[in-house]
């Protein structure tokens, strides 16, 4: 049975994932533990999907907004070259965090803007198949 184009089990898993994250944030569970749990649910969703659907790259960060540093998580479905860049709101390249070959899997790294001014930055992930961008708020 389908609900909104997704199998019903996917909807249940997504709801449980969101509820777990909210519960972790309220109880003060460390972000790394939240990420491990989210990675588990992502793998579960990927394993339940049919073979036609392909898992996409995933890019997220925590905390956001941040003051001193933020942790950026990358989930790569396939091996390949990965480039992670930071741009300011004017579109100028400010930093290149990663530019090398990754195997498939989940990765995390910390970014400290150092001497950069407070403001909005964009984290752009480039791979051979697709790109992804997230907004970072440094204050």
Secondary structure, 3 states (H helix, E strand, C coil): CEECCEEHHHHHHHHHHHHHHHHHHHHCCCHHHHHHHHHHHHHHHHHHCCCCCCCCCEEEEECCCECCCEEEEEEECCCEEEEEEEEECCCCEEEEEEEEEECCEEEEEEECCCCCCCEEEEEEEECCCCEEEEEEEEC
